[in-house]
Amino acid sequence: MNLFNVYPLFNINPIKAQGSFLWDDRGEKYLDFYGGHAVISIGHNHPHYQTQLKNQLDKISFYSNSVQNELQTELADKLGKLSGLEDYNLFLCNSGAEANENALKLASFHNGKSKVLYFSGSFHGRTSAAVSVTDNPKIVAPVNYDKRFIKSEWNNIEQLEVVFKNQGSEISSVIIEGIQGVGGIMIPTVEFLTKIKELCEKHDTVFILDEVQSGYGRSGYFFAHQEFGIEADIITTAKGMGNGFPIGGVLIHPKFEASNGLLGTTFGGNHLACVAAIAVLDVMKDENLIENAQKMGEYIENELKDFSHIKSIRRKGLMIGIELDRDCSEVRNSLLYNHHIFTGNSNDKTVLRILPALNIQKEETDQFIDALKTVLEAI
Ligand SMILES: Cc1ncc(COP(=O)(O)O)c(C=O)c1O
């Protein structure tokens, strides 16, 4: 059997990883400035993470959600404390798309409405409702198109007001990324988020913050929207939550009532996934990684700001978009093949996306900065 060929692959086969480095099958070493797509939050193979998962394998890996699992309770407790959202409730699932799917469904159960408002440039995942609110016609199949999903322009308050004026009574939820990642590191204005919150309250609409990529300390805050003191009704998370172990979460405001069978999953919240997620939170707290994300992000931006061919830098913490004066693919390839550094791109072809682990060290950032300087100066 062959693999279904949907990914354009780099010709590199990593077989070992440690901290912010990867090694391929030829023994070549690479610096990871992409965190495997914003997933590696505490670095590859962190010793605490490894020990906790290995120990758990000796105990129990999985049982269904029909029995008690005290690891889920411990995870909820620690997540509540570190994020400052102790009064929210947690539903565990397996991925970002699934978290958004559950959030959209929960909103609709809650207010009985069926329309969803989303924004240009958005990416919320590839499953049914999640892809319907994703602004990329290439990945939305005919089965996913529906008039109930309404697109409004990013950061455009006037258009938002018009949509609510005409259809507010039918809009079940608004879904927005804390910071758009796939869209090219687009940061919402505080005025935009505040207006969404106000309109949601006025129209009994649920405000969903997709923090799948921007959450878990990446922005220098636990969740990016917390910088603005905005309260979301539902927050979704995944990626950095398990540092590579598949897990997603839906953080649900206490005003939502749970009932037996309302949401469910076979694998969500299994023992191994919980142990991975707890280890991530422990390391984030013990090693002050949110602070490090703020500090190292600021350092990178300061060092890069006068480089040639950089038009602008959009950044919060270690979620960094470097806008070039050209398509970034050659720069990205040169960083990878000539300097052995992984970086990412985005739907905006000019934007190089930088998402290193939150415990990145100064020497590692200097390696990236020097390499980027060399590549840009050679253009
Ligand atoms: C903001 C955002 N939401 C949702 C998703 C989907 O997450 P997953 O691929 O885990 O389903 C992604 C993935 O890139 C994302 O960036």
PDBQT file of the ligand as one rigid body, heavy atoms in Angstrom, charges set to zero:
ROOT
HETATM    1  C1  LIG A 401      -5.788  28.190  14.509  1.00  0.00    +0.000 C 
HETATM    2  C2  LIG A 401      -5.926  26.739  14.183  1.00  0.00    +0.000 A 
HETATM    3  N1  LIG A 401      -7.086  26.118  14.448  1.00  0.00    +0.000 NA
HETATM    4  C3  LIG A 401      -7.265  24.812  14.193  1.00  0.00    +0.000 A 
HETATM    5  C4  LIG A 401      -6.266  24.056  13.618  1.00  0.00    +0.000 A 
HETATM    6  C5  LIG A 401      -6.491  22.611  13.320  1.00  0.00    +0.000 C 
HETATM    7  O1  LIG A 401      -5.783  21.822  14.224  1.00  0.00    +0.000 OA
HETATM    8  P1  LIG A 401      -5.548  20.267  13.891  1.00  0.00    +0.000 P 
HETATM    9  O2  LIG A 401      -4.640  20.195  12.719  1.00  0.00    +0.000 OA
HETATM   10  O3  LIG A 401      -4.939  19.743  15.171  1.00  0.00    +0.000 OA
HETATM   11  O4  LIG A 401      -6.886  19.675  13.623  1.00  0.00    +0.000 OA
HETATM   12  C6  LIG A 401      -5.043  24.672  13.310  1.00  0.00    +0.000 A 
HETATM   13  C7  LIG A 401      -3.957  23.903  12.665  1.00  0.00    +0.000 C 
HETATM   14  O5  LIG A 401      -3.043  24.425  12.074  1.00  0.00    +0.000 OA
HETATM   15  C8  LIG A 401      -4.876  26.044  13.594  1.00  0.00    +0.000 A 
HETATM   16  O6  LIG A 401      -3.731  26.683  13.294  1.00  0.00    +0.000 OA
ENDROOT
TORSDOF 0
